[in-house]
Amino acid sequence: MQPLLTKIGDRMSQLTGVRLIMKDIKETLKDSKGQYINLSTGNPVILPEVEQLWRKYTQELLDSADYGKVVCRYGDSQGYEPLIEAIVTDFNRRYKLNLTHRHILITPGSQSLYFYAANAFGGYTSGEKLKQIVLPLSPEYTGYGGLTLQPDALVAYKPALEIDEASHRFKYRPDFSQLKIDENTGCVMFSRPCNPTGNVLADDEVRKIATLAEPDNVPVIIDSAYGPPFPSLNFTAMTPLFGGNIIHCMSLSKAGLPGERIGIAIGDPQLIAALECFQTNMCIHSPRYGQAIAARAIASGELAEVAEAVIRPYYQHKFVVVESTLDRAMPASLPWFLHRGEGAIFAWLWLQDLPTDDWKLYEELKKVGVIVVPGSTFFPGLRAEWPHKHQCIRISLTATDEEIATGMQRLAKVVEGVY
Ligand SMILES: Cc1ncc(COP(=O)(O)O)c(C=O)c1O
C-alpha cells in the first residue's frame, strides 16, 4: 500500500546525504566475496581492549543488585541517575566546572539530540518567523541534513581555505567575513573534531562563534562525537568549551558503544529542560542498560584512559598510513590536497580542478576495488554552487594498514589517469 504521507512524513521517509550512498555500497558489497577494499564505513573498529572494557562492566551489572532496577523499570527522562552523577563528578574534576544534575541530558545516541535541538531551536516560531540552523563551516556531518522538519531552515557557510601547496595539505577555517549569526538564527551547530574532514576548530574560533551568538541568546551546539575525554579522537590539542550558550554534546558511539545509543548533552539547565521535554514526548527516555555500564566505565575513569591509550593512537596511526602512502604515490605535479588530520576517523582529500566529479570518481574507484564516499554528500545546507563540493572524497580510517596502503596506491593511479 502506498501511504499518503504528510509533508513531514514525506521529508522524514527520504534518505539524505551519505545514507543514500550507503545503500549503493551495501548493494555493491553484497555479492562481492571480499574483492573490495571498503574505505567508506563510519562504523568504529572493534578494538579488543575496548570490547573487553564493555564486557567487564556488563558482567558487573549482571552480577549486581541493580540489574532488575536498570532493565525492568522505566526511568527518568533526563537519564539514569548514576550516569548523570558520574558525568557531573568527572567533568567538574577534569575541567574545573560547577555542573549540577540539571546541566545534563542523556539521549538515545547523539543523533537524536541533534534532532531535538534542530527542531526545538530551528524552524518556525509561534510568530511564524523562520529561525535558521546555522552550520558555520561546510563541509559538515551529513547527518545534519535530515534533522530539521523545516528544510529551508538549514543554512551552511562556505569556509575559507588555508592551502599549503608545497606539502599538498590544506585546512578549512570558518569565514567570519561571511558568517551571519543574528536574531534570525535559532541555533548554531558544528562537529569538533569534524566528520568528514578531520578538522578541529581552534579554541578561539569556537569562542568567537559563541560570542557572535550570545547577544541573541542563540544556543551553540558543539558536536563532540570524536572529542575528549572520550573517545578522545583529537590528534591535535583542543579544549572542550562549556558554559553560557554552549551545549556541549557527546556520544559514546566512537568509544565502542554505537549499538547502545548513548548521547550526552551538557548545557544551561533551561536549554537542557527544553530538550528533555522533547525527549519525553518522543521516546520517554534512553535505554538504561547501556547507560548503566557507561556509568561504571566513566566513574572508574577507565573509559577516558582507554580512549587516550588505545582508541586515539589506533586511528592516528591509520591517518599516518593514508598520509605517507599518498605522499609517495600521488604525482607531485597534480593539485591534490589532503586535509590536515586533526581528529575523527576519516581522511578528506580535495582534488582541485578535478576533470570529472566525485560521483564519477567513486565509480572509477569501484572498478579497481576501492570504495570511498563521494564528498558532495557532506555539504548539507550549502545551497551555493561551488565546484569544490564535487572535488572531494572521504576515506575511512577503519580498514587495516595493508588495505589502506593498497587503496591509496590504487587511488593515486586512478586519479593520475583522470587528470
Ligand atoms: C559528527 C557526528 N555526530 C553525530 C553522530 C551520530 O552519532 P550517534 O548518534 O551514534 O551518537 C556521528 C556518527 O557518525 C557523527 O559522525
The ligand as a Gaussian input file, in Angstrom:
#p B3LYP/6-31G(d) Opt

LIG

0 1
 C       29.923000      14.111000      13.823000
 C       28.916000      13.119000      14.220000
 N       27.913000      13.490000      15.021000
 C       26.967000      12.631000      15.422000
 C       26.979000      11.312000      15.013000
 C       25.878000      10.409000      15.489000
 O       26.360000       9.589000      16.470000
 P       25.469000       8.748000      17.495000
 O       24.024000       9.002000      17.192000
 O       25.855000       7.336000      17.267000
 O       25.844000       9.254000      18.844000
 C       28.001000      10.860000      14.179000
 C       28.015000       9.475000      13.712000
 O       28.811000       9.041000      12.951000
 C       28.995000      11.796000      13.772000
 O       29.995000      11.426000      12.962000

